[in-house]
């Protein structure tokens, strides 16, 4: 009985802790949005300055890594799907298969993981160090709201970067991957592009924006929150950076899974299966 | 906006898990004075200055500026008061990814207090006056600690506030910089700025360059001690 109560107690603590964390993160989003709207002093130039540097570091500088990853993933997926579909006599299905695997599933997840590894860590440690070095307090003392000056442009820049990177990833994986595999297979480009175009539906646009947009938001909101949670000491910075990575991965994976599950349930419902 | 009074009404402030810095304090701060905030080490002088700057919110009580309780105000509501308060940290506080010049320009440009040309002239003038112009375009990590400290002090002055809060201002400064800084504060006061100055310091020599009054922070309470400049013992 005592053991059961202890387990319930532990579960309760776990749930409360996570709910509290989520509420705090949402509160920060609300406050930074509010601060950005109400901040009359912050000019367009100030926002654009931070926003463009965020896009440069998160989007532009990640392009080489994303290119390699997209080419690799695209080539492997095309080769694997071709070899298996040819055996089953369903080569014309290649477009549908690639759209599902790359555009809907692998693309958003891989791009998010790259952005978490490169930029989520950078943002969490940068803001954590700013906190430890009292730069956040300094901004406040100058009448500059850190939420509108630091958090808001980073989140907006992050979301735009993730969307851009995801588009680039899909393009390179689908087109570049095909060109790389031309050495190993003899499918014509016209057949391939026709198959892709037929498979591409308007739901894919929705999934693209939903998954990538929210992944970007999750990564940068969580990273900013973790960075701001540093109290005083620089020794907390690596800890919050690790926590930012862990939380971002968990939230992004759960979110992606939820979107996929809801989408396929909806598809099954429209087909009358459920 | 003119700052005419600063008052604590039943103010209590505690850092988590520590003894109270101030406990149920009723205090009317003397205005138009240079106030030396004295206390034992770790008693909470920096926290007191941060409460006065609006950087820390007391757990209970009212902090009244011109009779208005600023503890309940949002960031935006407090902004007009904040722009009249210059605060200098005892350590750190410079924005590390900006040059010293940009650090000084930031509040002026952000709040559009003066035109960009005037802001540039003001900052260049300050850096020249303190002999720091050769470091102007370096980032804080690349300059000597003395220059970092000086820049932090100058940033508190650059907006020409009515209230000046200086936390251990003389620590890490060279003697020349100290004299130049004190002269600058005196000049600003003559011009009608920095009317209410609060300095926390252990440096009696530095404090003797001012005509100060004393506020003691002792066991969570504030006490005012008037100092007659004629009878002051000056150890130079």
Interface residues (C-beta under 8 A of the other chain):
Chain A: X35 X38 X39 X41 X42 X43 X46 X129 X130 X133 X134 X135 X137 X138 X139 X140 X141 X142 X143 X144 X145
Chain B: X50 X53 X54 X55 X75 X76 X79 X82 X83 X85 X87 X89 X91 X92 X93 X94 X95 X96 X106 X107 X110 X111 X112 X155 X159
